[in-house]
């Protein structure tokens, strides 16, 4: 073949359109693996070299994705919720596979971080992990999308959300946990976690809890619900609140594993044994959940798949392709903390 090899030559050899070649070379998730392999074989056969600098100038792309983490209060100095650590690894690998660098940053969400990243052109798009109070950040998400910034978020999938998100089926997960506890003979099940639209993931877990109770002929009791955020301290204090109220309870469903771990310590400090006196379950299946004593019953969220979908959805937006919010299935993991003696 004479002259400089072009993407049209690649398309002819691979038997696809030039636009398909273009999508494959920029890592578009719309190209299936078989087609991608044929295109790569044609690239190798023709010794085609992609001019990354020229391609980036034409597309006005930096070749970088930004991952913005919300600073969580943690027992160590990381300020990263341990649930996000495995997802962070998945996002890093998925970005590298697509040929993108990953810029990781903590953001103070009280500041104009959304405007800063849109104006600085540091990255082609943003992945948000954690955001605190959803109602407080929703307007900033709307502004982010309105000014043309490509953005995807790990979090609840809501009917009126302005952005694209990937989340867990929290409603089903809350239902499964509560049904399991009822199956263990528990009838007075406390729920620890903010049950409001400010924290929609916790709220869906609470709604699943309520559905399971009512299906079993039990009514939720307001005194058995204590607001809390995803920290061990919050879980400890929530149990202290329950005990101060003087209400009887034979199980605790914590809206996150960190809340559950704090609750476990508080129950022990008050002479209550888990699971003999109080069954306990959490949500997230962070690595620590299987190592505490007793090992914690919880709900697995597939962080590996979540990271891959977050990157794929963001690249779809970057390349002007459609992307939809995704709700991943939840899976109950039963361990000793909830298995009541018969």
ROLOKOL-868617 format. One line per 3 residues: their letters; for each residue x, y, z of C-alpha. Coordinates in Angstrom, 2 decimals. Example, Ala and Ser with C-alpha at 12.3 -4.5 7.8 and 13.67 -1.06 7.14 Angstrom:
2
as> 12.30,-4.50,7.80 ~ 13.67,-1.06,7.14
! end
This chain:
342
xxx> 0.00,0.00,0.00 ~ 1.48,3.32,-1.11 ~ 1.33,6.56,0.85
xxx> 0.35,7.13,4.43 ~ -2.09,4.59,5.89 ~ -5.38,6.17,6.97
xxx> -8.35,5.04,9.01 ~ -10.20,4.47,5.72 ~ -7.59,1.86,4.80
xxx> -8.08,0.20,8.19 ~ -11.84,0.18,7.63 ~ -11.42,-1.49,4.19
xxx> -9.19,-4.27,5.53 ~ -11.34,-4.87,8.63 ~ -14.61,-4.76,6.66
xxx> -16.19,-2.03,8.78 ~ -17.05,1.63,8.37 ~ -14.50,4.40,8.95
xxx> -16.65,5.72,11.82 ~ -16.45,2.30,13.53 ~ -12.65,2.41,13.20
xxx> -12.67,5.89,14.72 ~ -14.80,4.72,17.64 ~ -12.59,1.69,18.26
xxx> -9.38,3.72,18.21 ~ -10.69,6.15,20.79 ~ -11.92,3.34,23.07
xxx> -15.66,3.74,22.59 ~ -17.66,1.14,24.56 ~ -20.11,0.90,21.63
xxx> -17.63,-1.24,19.65 ~ -17.91,-4.92,20.56 ~ -14.83,-7.01,21.31
xxx> -14.94,-9.07,18.09 ~ -15.05,-5.94,15.91 ~ -12.34,-4.34,18.04
xxx> -10.08,-7.38,17.48 ~ -10.60,-7.23,13.68 ~ -9.74,-3.56,13.64
xxx> -6.65,-4.15,15.79 ~ -5.54,-6.93,13.42 ~ -5.88,-4.52,10.48
xxx> -3.95,-1.86,12.39 ~ -1.13,-4.35,13.02 ~ -1.15,-5.61,9.41
xxx> -0.90,-2.11,7.94 ~ 1.45,-0.83,10.66 ~ -0.92,2.06,11.30
xxx> 0.24,4.60,13.88 ~ -2.25,6.80,15.72 ~ -1.04,10.37,16.15
xxx> -2.31,10.82,19.71 ~ -1.38,14.49,19.85 ~ -3.19,15.33,16.63
xxx> -6.16,13.21,17.61 ~ -6.35,14.95,20.97 ~ -6.23,18.38,19.34
xxx> -9.02,17.54,16.91 ~ -11.24,16.15,19.64 ~ -10.08,18.71,22.23
xxx> -9.47,15.85,24.63 ~ -6.82,15.66,27.35 ~ -6.76,11.87,27.58
xxx> -7.39,12.23,31.32 ~ -10.37,11.43,33.53 ~ -10.87,13.10,36.91
xxx> -11.96,11.07,39.92 ~ -13.23,13.34,42.69 ~ -13.53,11.84,46.16
xxx> -15.60,13.27,48.96 ~ -13.61,13.45,52.19 ~ -15.20,11.19,54.80
xxx> -14.46,11.30,58.53 ~ -12.46,8.11,59.10 ~ -10.62,6.51,62.00
xxx> -7.33,6.78,60.07 ~ -5.76,9.58,58.05 ~ -7.02,8.40,54.66
xxx> -10.38,10.26,54.79 ~ -11.62,7.69,52.26 ~ -14.61,5.49,53.00
xxx> -13.15,1.94,52.75 ~ -16.07,0.96,50.54 ~ -14.59,3.14,47.78
xxx> -11.08,1.65,47.89 ~ -11.91,-1.45,45.82 ~ -13.97,0.68,43.41
xxx> -11.00,3.01,43.07 ~ -8.87,0.07,41.90 ~ -11.51,-0.97,39.36
xxx> -11.83,2.57,37.97 ~ -8.04,2.89,37.66 ~ -7.75,-0.38,35.72
xxx> -10.73,0.40,33.47 ~ -9.31,3.84,32.65 ~ -5.90,2.42,31.79
xxx> -7.49,-0.25,29.60 ~ -9.19,2.51,27.61 ~ -5.94,4.47,27.30
xxx> -6.84,7.21,29.79 ~ -4.87,8.61,32.70 ~ -6.73,9.11,35.98
xxx> -6.44,12.29,38.03 ~ -7.54,11.66,41.63 ~ -8.46,14.53,43.90
xxx> -10.27,15.28,47.12 ~ -12.88,18.01,46.81 ~ -14.46,20.24,49.39
xxx> -18.02,20.18,48.17 ~ -18.83,23.49,49.86 ~ -16.57,25.20,47.31
xxx> -17.15,25.78,43.60 ~ -15.36,22.57,42.62 ~ -17.83,22.02,39.76
xxx> -16.93,25.34,38.11 ~ -13.22,24.89,38.80 ~ -12.99,21.57,36.95
xxx> -15.13,22.71,34.04 ~ -13.02,25.84,33.55 ~ -9.58,24.33,34.09
xxx> -9.88,21.69,31.32 ~ -7.80,19.35,33.46 ~ -9.84,16.35,32.38
xxx> -12.31,15.22,29.73 ~ -14.86,14.17,32.32 ~ -15.50,13.61,36.00
xxx> -16.35,10.57,38.12 ~ -17.79,11.41,41.54 ~ -17.40,9.00,44.44
xxx> -19.35,10.13,47.48 ~ -21.15,13.42,47.83 ~ -22.63,13.69,51.32
xxx> -26.07,15.30,51.42 ~ -27.65,14.70,47.99 ~ -30.10,17.60,48.26
xxx> -27.20,19.96,49.03 ~ -25.23,18.91,45.96 ~ -28.04,18.43,43.45
xxx> -27.98,22.06,42.21 ~ -24.22,21.84,41.63 ~ -24.71,18.64,39.64
xxx> -27.34,20.42,37.54 ~ -24.96,23.33,36.85 ~ -22.19,20.90,35.99
xxx> -24.33,19.15,33.38 ~ -25.81,22.41,32.06 ~ -22.36,23.85,31.29
xxx> -21.49,20.78,29.25 ~ -19.21,18.96,31.68 ~ -19.28,15.20,31.26
xxx> -19.98,13.72,34.66 ~ -20.99,10.36,36.11 ~ -21.64,9.56,39.74
xxx> -21.69,6.53,42.02 ~ -24.94,6.85,43.91 ~ -28.68,6.37,43.95
xxx> -30.54,6.17,40.66 ~ -33.34,8.71,41.02 ~ -36.18,9.69,38.67
xxx> -35.39,13.43,38.67 ~ -31.59,13.38,38.79 ~ -29.72,15.75,36.46
xxx> -26.75,13.45,35.84 ~ -25.87,9.86,34.94 ~ -25.30,7.57,37.93
xxx> -24.41,3.99,38.72 ~ -25.84,2.59,41.94 ~ -27.00,-0.47,43.79
xxx> -30.53,-1.82,44.16 ~ -30.67,-0.52,47.72 ~ -34.40,-1.16,48.06
xxx> -33.98,-4.86,47.30 ~ -30.89,-5.07,49.52 ~ -32.74,-3.55,52.49
xxx> -35.64,-5.93,51.94 ~ -33.34,-9.00,51.79 ~ -31.50,-8.09,54.99
xxx> -34.70,-7.52,56.94 ~ -36.37,-10.66,55.59 ~ -33.31,-12.62,56.68
xxx> -33.45,-11.15,60.20 ~ -37.17,-11.93,60.46 ~ -36.37,-15.48,59.35
xxx> -33.97,-15.69,62.31 ~ -36.92,-15.05,64.64 ~ -36.26,-11.32,65.14
xxx> -39.34,-9.14,65.55 ~ -38.02,-5.85,66.96 ~ -35.47,-4.79,64.38
xxx> -33.79,-1.40,64.71 ~ -32.63,0.56,61.67 ~ -29.55,2.78,62.00
xxx> -29.06,5.35,59.24 ~ -30.53,8.59,57.91 ~ -33.93,7.65,56.43
xxx> -34.59,10.77,54.35 ~ -34.18,12.11,50.81 ~ -30.96,13.83,51.93
xxx> -29.34,10.36,51.82 ~ -31.30,8.49,49.13 ~ -29.24,5.28,49.29
xxx> -29.90,4.89,53.02 ~ -33.52,5.91,52.46 ~ -34.02,3.11,49.91
xxx> -32.48,0.62,52.35 ~ -34.92,1.86,54.98 ~ -37.84,1.55,52.57
xxx> -36.82,-2.06,51.85 ~ -36.71,-2.66,55.61 ~ -40.23,-1.23,56.00
xxx> -41.55,-3.35,53.11 ~ -40.17,-6.54,54.63 ~ -41.59,-5.73,58.08
xxx> -45.06,-5.06,56.72 ~ -44.98,-8.17,54.57 ~ -44.36,-10.12,57.79
xxx> -47.24,-8.36,59.57 ~ -44.96,-6.06,61.57 ~ -45.21,-2.27,61.69
xxx> -42.06,-0.11,61.78 ~ -41.67,1.75,65.06 ~ -40.27,5.30,64.95
xxx> -38.31,4.74,68.16 ~ -36.44,1.86,66.52 ~ -34.99,4.13,63.81
xxx> -31.98,6.34,64.56 ~ -30.39,8.70,62.04 ~ -26.71,8.30,61.35
xxx> -24.01,8.74,58.70 ~ -21.53,6.15,57.49 ~ -18.95,6.18,60.30
xxx> -18.16,3.87,63.19 ~ -18.71,6.72,65.67 ~ -22.19,7.31,64.26
xxx> -23.03,3.61,64.70 ~ -21.78,3.66,68.29 ~ -23.79,6.76,69.12
xxx> -26.92,5.38,67.41 ~ -26.89,2.33,69.71 ~ -26.39,4.62,72.69
xxx> -29.48,6.54,71.55 ~ -31.51,3.34,71.21 ~ -30.56,2.23,74.71
xxx> -31.29,5.68,76.16 ~ -34.78,5.49,74.68 ~ -35.41,2.34,76.69
xxx> -36.86,0.43,73.72 ~ -36.45,-3.31,73.37 ~ -34.79,-4.62,70.21
xxx> -33.52,-8.04,69.17 ~ -31.77,-7.06,65.92 ~ -30.00,-4.13,64.31
xxx> -29.92,-3.41,60.58 ~ -27.20,-0.81,60.01 ~ -27.35,1.14,56.74
xxx> -23.60,0.61,56.21 ~ -20.89,-1.72,57.48 ~ -19.10,1.15,59.22
xxx> -22.27,1.94,61.18 ~ -22.60,-1.77,61.98 ~ -19.02,-2.01,63.27
xxx> -19.58,0.95,65.57 ~ -22.86,-0.59,66.72 ~ -21.11,-3.88,67.47
xxx> -18.65,-2.11,69.77 ~ -21.42,-0.21,71.57 ~ -23.48,-3.37,72.08
xxx> -20.43,-5.11,73.54 ~ -19.68,-2.19,75.85 ~ -23.22,-2.55,77.23
xxx> -22.89,-6.29,77.78 ~ -25.04,-7.33,74.81 ~ -23.77,-10.30,72.83
xxx> -23.96,-10.54,69.01 ~ -25.77,-12.57,67.77 ~ -27.03,-14.23,70.99
xxx> -28.76,-11.15,72.40 ~ -28.93,-8.95,69.30 ~ -28.56,-10.03,65.67
xxx> -26.61,-7.56,63.54 ~ -26.35,-6.85,59.81 ~ -24.75,-4.12,57.72
xxx> -24.53,-3.09,54.09 ~ -21.58,-2.77,51.61 ~ -19.39,-5.83,52.39
xxx> -16.23,-3.83,52.96 ~ -13.14,-6.06,53.51 ~ -13.27,-5.53,57.29
xxx> -16.77,-7.07,57.46 ~ -15.51,-10.64,57.17 ~ -12.69,-10.16,59.72
xxx> -14.47,-8.66,62.73 ~ -15.75,-10.95,65.48 ~ -18.35,-12.17,64.79
xxx> -18.07,-11.83,61.00 ~ -20.72,-9.44,59.71 ~ -23.80,-10.32,57.69
xxx> -24.04,-7.67,54.99 ~ -25.02,-6.83,51.41 ~ -22.46,-7.10,48.64
xxx> -22.27,-4.25,46.13 ~ -20.22,-5.24,43.06 ~ -17.54,-2.54,43.16
xxx> -15.50,-4.09,40.32 ~ -18.42,-4.00,37.90 ~ -19.46,-0.56,39.19
xxx> -16.03,0.90,38.40 ~ -16.06,-0.52,34.88 ~ -19.55,0.82,34.15
xxx> -18.69,4.26,35.55 ~ -15.74,4.54,33.16 ~ -17.71,3.16,30.20
xxx> -20.58,5.58,30.80 ~ -18.23,8.53,31.13 ~ -16.47,7.65,27.87
xxx> -19.84,7.41,26.14 ~ -20.63,10.95,27.26 ~ -17.18,12.21,26.25
xxx> -17.64,10.78,22.76 ~ -21.15,12.13,22.36 ~ -22.82,8.74,22.72
xxx> -25.87,7.88,24.83 ~ -25.34,6.77,28.43 ~ -27.97,5.61,30.91
xxx> -28.02,5.36,34.67 ~ -27.51,1.80,35.87 ~ -28.83,0.02,38.96
xxx> -26.74,-3.03,39.95 ~ -28.17,-6.01,41.86 ~ -27.50,-6.40,45.58
xxx> -26.53,-9.76,47.10 ~ -27.05,-10.78,50.73 ~ -23.97,-12.30,52.39
xxx> -24.94,-14.20,55.55 ~ -22.31,-14.51,58.27 ~ -22.36,-15.33,61.97
xxx> -23.40,-11.86,63.30 ~ -27.04,-12.47,62.35 ~ -27.40,-16.21,62.95
xxx> -29.44,-16.44,66.13 ~ -29.18,-19.55,68.29 ~ -32.22,-21.80,67.96
! end
